[in-house]
Amino acid sequence: MVRTAGNDLEEAYLEFMGELEEYYEKETAKAEDRAKPSQRKLPPKQKDPGTFTVPF
C-alpha cells in the first residue's frame, strides 16, 4: 500500500512539474512579445543645428 501511495505522489509531482513548465514557457513568450516594441530602432542622430532663435 505504501508503494502505491508513493507512485501516486510521484505521478502527481510529475504532472505538476509538467504544468509548471508549460506555464513558465507561456509566460516567457508573453514577456518576450511585450519587449519587442521597445527594441525598435531609433531614428538616426541629426547634426547639431548650431545657433537658432525662438520666435515669440
Summary of the structure (lengths in Angstrom):
residues: 56
radius of gyration: 28.1
end to end distance: 90.0
largest distance: 90.0
contacts: 72
relative contact order: 0.06
helix: 68%
strand: 0%
